[in-house]
Structure formats: C-alpha cells, structure tokens
Amino acid sequence: MLTTLIYRSHFNSSVTFSSMFNMVAQANDHNSSVGVTGILLFDGTHFFQLLEGPEDAVLQVYKKISQDKRHDNLVELMQDFSPGRKFGKVGMELFDLRQHDEESVLQAVLERGTSPYKLTYDDRALQFMCTFVEGREKENYLEIPSKDHWRFVADNSNAASLSDSDINVTEYSFAFQPIIDPLSQHILSYAAEMRTVNGGSASSYFSAISDEEMYQVDLRSKAIAFRQASRLGLGEKTLTVKLLPMSLIAMPDAVEFLLNEIALSGLVAEQVVIAITENGFISRDEAFIKAIRRLKQSGMRLAIDDFGAGLGGLLVLTRFQPEKITIDKDIVSDVHRQGPKQAIVQAIIKFCTSLEISVIASGVEKTEEWMWLEAAGVNNFQGHLFSEPQLNRFPTIRWPEMNDG
Ligand SMILES: Cc1cc2nc3c(=O)[nH]c(=O)nc-3n(C[C@H](O)[C@H](O)[C@H](O)COP(=O)(O)O)c2cc1C
C-alpha cells in the first residue's frame, strides 16, 4: 500500500547547513533503493518533508529521521493512503525556500506529479506544502526545549494516609490523585476514583452486580469519598468524583443525597466537582438535562471527563456548559509529536476560553507532553508524570523545577 507521510521539524542550529547536502545525496540513494520519494523544504529554521512510497519503507525511513539529532521538535502532520504514486520521482530533493520564490517551488513540485489529475490543488498533501511555503500557520508551531530542561522534585508535604478505621467500612475504597498547576506548584483538586479494597478497578466491582445496584453503589460510594477526602485533609481544595450519568437519573433525590453527605463530611457543595464521562452524556434526554440543572443549582461543579473520547461532546456543549473539561488521555498521549492531536487540543482550548470553561489535561506521562500543553495554554494537569493515584492516600507530588544552565 502506498502512503504519504508529512512532518515538520526544527533545524538544530549547532549543525552547519552545508553538511545537509551530503545527507541529501545519501538519502537520495537510499530512498531510490527502497522506492521512497522525499521532498524536503527548508525555510531557514524549519524543515518540512513529504515522504511517499510503500508503507513499510516510508515508516522505516521516518523512524531513522525521527532519531536524527540534526533536527528536533518533529511533528507528524499527516499520514494518508492512496492508490497510486502522486509525487513521481523516487529519491530525495531539497528546496531551500530562501533561494526560490513560492511559485517556482510549487511549480517544481507539481512537475513531479506523475499525472496532473492525481495531484490537484485539493490534495491535502499539496495543501500542507502550500501552507508551509507561504509561511502560514507558523503561530501554531509550539516548540519545546529538551526534556532535560526540567527535573522533578518529590514533595511529601501534602501526602496523607487514612487510618484503618476509615478504610474497612465497605467492600470498596478510593484512590486519590491530585490535579495540579505544576508551574505555580498549586494543588487544585484531588480526583477520587473508586477501587475495590485490594485496589482493583471499579469496573471489575460493577461487572459483578446488576445495573440497578450499580447506580445505587455508584451514588452511595460518594459518601465514602467525601468522608475519606475530608479525613485526609482536603482543606479548601476541591474534590473531583466520577458519577455515572444514569445514577443521576435512576436514583431519585440523588442530588439531595450528595448534598447531605457533603455536609456530614464537613465539606461544602462548591468544592465538589462531579465528573461525568462524555460517553455517558445523554444530551437529548430531558430527565438527564433536568438532573444536570438540579446539580448545578445545588452549587456543585460539573466536569466533562475524557473529553474527545466520546460521541456527543460538541453537541453536549450546546445544551449546557460544565465548569471544567478533562481532555482524554489518548489525545494527550504523544501530543508533542502529532499534528492532528495538536490541532484538536488547540481547538478545545479556543472554545473553552470563549465559554470560560477550564481545561485539564489528564493521563500526562511524558515531560514533553506537559511542556507542549503548557505552551498551548493548558495549566492544569493530572497524570503519572506528577503523581500516581494511590489507594486510601493523598500521594507524593513531583513538582517540575528548571535545571540550571
Ligand atoms: C531533515 C532530514 C531529512 C532526512 N530525510 C531522509 C530521507 O528522506 N531518507 C533517508 O534515507 N535519510 C534521511 N535523513 C537522514 C536520516 O536521518 C539518517 O541519517 C540516514 O537515514 C542514515 O541513517 P543510518 O546511518 O542509521 O543508516 C534525513 C535527515 C534529516 C535531518
């Protein structure tokens, strides 16, 4: 199968540009031998490269290119598939945009098209190339330093454990993970996730009981989460608890139950964030909309969890707006290397800014993911990079600190 892969990257200025000519000659031989076309553009700071050929060969070449120290901040913009070769000649060609005008570069590229109808102006690959040649989109190139720029320093000052008498009350318990603003070293909230007493997932517990029981347990378990968080020293921070949307509908007086338990735990409604997964939203269901209104009237805050992973996300936002949105971990994963993920995160940030919704990135594991998201404007994070969720405990937090020099 033929594939077209496009990436951009940042030239490592400690390398002389003239040394690139040798590389291009070698790459030309190599690409020719494996049936790959490589069109490389350089604007004085950034590379833009289109690779076309058999999928395995393109991916192998790209893997080597990604490890090359002559450039960094590689972002894959597109990988697409086509029935035939669009960028004719195999090998490798470098266009230094500082020495060609826009028209002549695009003309030269078009001349490489095997046949005119295969390479038209609505071809996405060619559109990406035009955008680079014309220097558009540069404001969206968020570039980050090497991850060695940061070290992570463990802080136990907020860590706390529950006593046995607070744990052994039911068959389930909670794991707590902080949601933080790493740069200001501020804890905003603790997310409480239901677990079995041995630390197993809530879904393994729920799968053994009926739906009706599940909604009951889901709702009633929040009483334990409130009490445990209060004992662990929640103070004025917020507590984020997941709730199945059906628990709000199926259990009459669900909101009153929660309010009562919040008060019994010595918390206030405004510090409780009810997180509902996007997949669970039933945006057309009037009973659900009414339950959401009651929840909001009670003073509790609403968050949409795993935003971007479900089905109804954008439609839901036309019916009501939550206080917070948590971007799904699969979108966060490797966001610093993936153009489509970057475009989606930037769009989420834009509409959340317009709607005064705060954005949290969840499942952050790599320093580079965090750095890219900070550069894009996300300030609030949850993830193993900073702290693992821990059963019956407020865990240790690793705060980032800049390395000197
Ligand atoms: C911007 C840039 C583009 C490159 N494009 C290609 C290419 O299209 N084909 C290729 O074989 N090598 C390309 N290289 C060089 C590879 O990264 C690598 O050095 C080369 O494949 C030799 O790898 P090896 O010594 O491990 O065999 C490129 C390097 C850079 C910095």
The ligand as a MOL file (V3000), in Angstrom:
LIG
                    3D

  0  0  0     0  0            999 V3000
M  V30 BEGIN CTAB
M  V30 COUNTS 31 33 0 0 0
M  V30 BEGIN ATOM
M  V30 1 C 15.5150 16.8130 7.8360 0
M  V30 2 C 16.0900 15.4590 7.4990 0
M  V30 3 C 15.5350 14.7010 6.4650 0
M  V30 4 C 16.0510 13.4330 6.1280 0
M  V30 5 N 15.4750 12.7150 5.1190 0
M  V30 6 C 15.9690 11.4780 4.7960 0
M  V30 7 C 15.3740 10.6920 3.7700 0
M  V30 8 O 14.4150 11.0830 3.1200 0
M  V30 9 N 15.9010 9.4640 3.5260 0
M  V30 10 C 16.9600 8.9680 4.2230 0
M  V30 11 O 17.3960 7.8410 3.9460 0
M  V30 12 N 17.5390 9.7010 5.1920 0
M  V30 13 C 17.0640 10.9370 5.5170 0
M  V30 14 N 17.6590 11.6730 6.5140 0
M  V30 15 C 18.8390 11.1230 7.1740 0
M  V30 16 C 18.4760 10.0930 8.2330 0
M  V30 17 O 18.0650 10.7560 9.3960 0
M  V30 18 C 19.6640 9.1830 8.5720 0
M  V30 19 O 20.7590 9.9690 8.9040 0
M  V30 20 C 20.0150 8.3050 7.3830 0
M  V30 21 O 18.8750 7.5290 7.0570 0
M  V30 22 C 21.1930 7.3750 7.6860 0
M  V30 23 O 20.8860 6.5700 8.7890 0
M  V30 24 P 21.8440 5.3630 9.2240 0
M  V30 25 O 23.2290 5.9370 9.3310 0
M  V30 26 O 21.2870 4.8910 10.5480 0
M  V30 27 O 21.7220 4.3380 8.1540 0
M  V30 28 C 17.1510 12.9240 6.8480 0
M  V30 29 C 17.7030 13.6950 7.9010 0
M  V30 30 C 17.1820 14.9420 8.2210 0
M  V30 31 C 17.7730 15.7470 9.3480 0
M  V30 END ATOM
M  V30 BEGIN BOND
M  V30 1 1 1 2
M  V30 2 1 2 3
M  V30 3 2 2 30
M  V30 4 2 3 4
M  V30 5 1 4 5
M  V30 6 1 4 28
M  V30 7 2 5 6
M  V30 8 1 6 7
M  V30 9 1 6 13
M  V30 10 2 7 8
M  V30 11 1 7 9
M  V30 12 1 9 10
M  V30 13 2 10 11
M  V30 14 1 10 12
M  V30 15 2 12 13
M  V30 16 1 13 14
M  V30 17 1 14 15
M  V30 18 1 14 28
M  V30 19 1 15 16
M  V30 20 1 16 17
M  V30 21 1 16 18
M  V30 22 1 18 19
M  V30 23 1 18 20
M  V30 24 1 20 21
M  V30 25 1 20 22
M  V30 26 1 22 23
M  V30 27 1 23 24
M  V30 28 2 24 25
M  V30 29 1 24 26
M  V30 30 1 24 27
M  V30 31 2 28 29
M  V30 32 1 29 30
M  V30 33 1 30 31
M  V30 END BOND
M  V30 END CTAB
M  END
